[in-house]
Every structure is written in structure tokens, then in C-alpha cells.
């Protein structure tokens, strides 16, 4: 992981944790959190650490802390997401922390957002994260691999949150409501990832497109299954429930195209509105009290 590489580089230079923290004007506890992978590391902070150690960013990223990857495999440090935001994290599905991509992947995301995947270049991505082009290729063999990694991490995190949300429901209507709340929260809190996911699928080659499309289909089926059960139980009365379920999901995934931070409604307000829109579309009546959006877990 990137934090472990920082720790190994510091030790190799003979610098104590307390000494480096003082140079960076950080508390030793904060630097320890960084080195142990519990706090995300921005490009600017990584550059400051490199300067303080008399190294380049590339030299830190080249620091070996585990056996080298097999040929064709991306080194773990170059693709790691901080523990608090990884798909396996134990944070509640309604909670969102820093994104925590490694510096190269964050630079790629910023480049794709600003000028699009097809306009982006490896040289431009390298410039954003302070690496040489050859340094970038040491961790990612192409910008296609960067895009796939971004979309894969996006869907893994969404899927983890969706299953956790659905598990809190006691009946199909509750589970449907929780799934829609989760989709709305994700596509506002993670607006940038949702935007890239919606706009750049066309940039994937066939195999990668099928891989991401399969993950999206599985997400849709979570909603479809609850709708089907609610219809069978007489709780939903939409004329075309199958099409209505897809309309509801599309409504949520379209949020990144217009919602922005600082607008009149925050993520939680949008989620509450969208749950009610979804239930109205399904002709389900009022939201059950037990699924009130944003209730304490």
C-alpha cells in the first residue's frame, strides 16, 4: 500500500516518524495513520513528504514493501483505495469519507472529468500527479487500465453499499426504498465517479465493457427482485413494473449530470425525494415509517 511505501522510504532515509511529522507540520498520530493506510494521501501531501525525505514521488512509489507483482499485474500500491472507503470496509452504507484513490488514479479521474477519456493523455495524467510518463507506465500500462480500475472500484463500492442497505429492510417495499435511497446517496456523494461511469463507458474495449456492464446488470437486478416480490404481494401496482424499475434506477444514475454541491438540496434531501418519486411511480402509497430516509442505524 502507498502508506507502507512512505514508511519504508522514511525508514530507509533514517528519519523518525516524529521527525518527519514535525517537518510536515503534522501530528505524529496523523502521519502514523497515513503510513498504516487509515488516512488518504493526496498528491500534494505525497509531494511534500517526498520533498521532506529528499526523494521524488516516483522513488517513493518504487519503494518495495512486498514481493513484486507478476508480469502484467498492476502493483498493489498503485491501485489501493484507503481502507475506510474500500468495498470491504465496515463503514455504514450511508457514510462517505474521502475517496482515497492512489495519486495516479486520482489524477486520471481528474483528467477524465476535465477533458474526457478520449481527450485525456498519459502525459497529462503524469503532469497532474508529478510523475514522468515512464513512471506512470510503471504502475498502469494504459489509460484504458486506469478507466477500468476507476469503474471497477466504483461498482464494487456501490454493490457493497447496496447489499448492506437491502439487508436492513424487512419486506420488499422497505428493501426497495433502501436500495433507491442508496443509489441516490451514492450518485450525489460520489458524483464524479457516477459522471465518469455514465459518460465514458464508450471508451472501454469490448471485454472491459462487458465486465462493467455485468456489474451494472447485477445492481439493476437487486431492484428488479424487490419490485417483483412487491408486485406479487400486492404492495406495488405499477402497470409495467419491470420498465418502472429500470426508470427508477436510471433516474438515480442520471443525478451526476445535473446535481452539484452547493445547490438547494443536499444528498440526503435528494435521496428522500427520490424514494418518494420511486414509490409514487410504483403506486405504493406512503413510505413505511420503518424506512424513513436517513433514520439512525
Buried (B, 14 or more C-beta within 10 A) or exposed (E): BBBBBBBBBBEEEEBEBEEBBBBBEBEBEEBBBBBEBEBBBEBEBBBBBBEBBEBBBBBBBBBEBEEEEEEEEBBBBBBBBBBBBBBEBEBEBBEBBEBBBBBBBBBBBBBBBEEEBEEBEBEBBBBBBBBBEEBBEBBBEEBBBBBBBBBBBBBBBBBBBBEBBBEBBEBBBBBBBBBBBBBBBBBBBBBBBBBBBBBBBEBBEEEBBEBBEEBBEEBBEBBBBBBBBBBEEEBBEBEEBEEBBBBBBEBBBEBBEEBEEEEEEEBBBBBBEBBBBBBEBBEBEEBBEEBEBEEEE
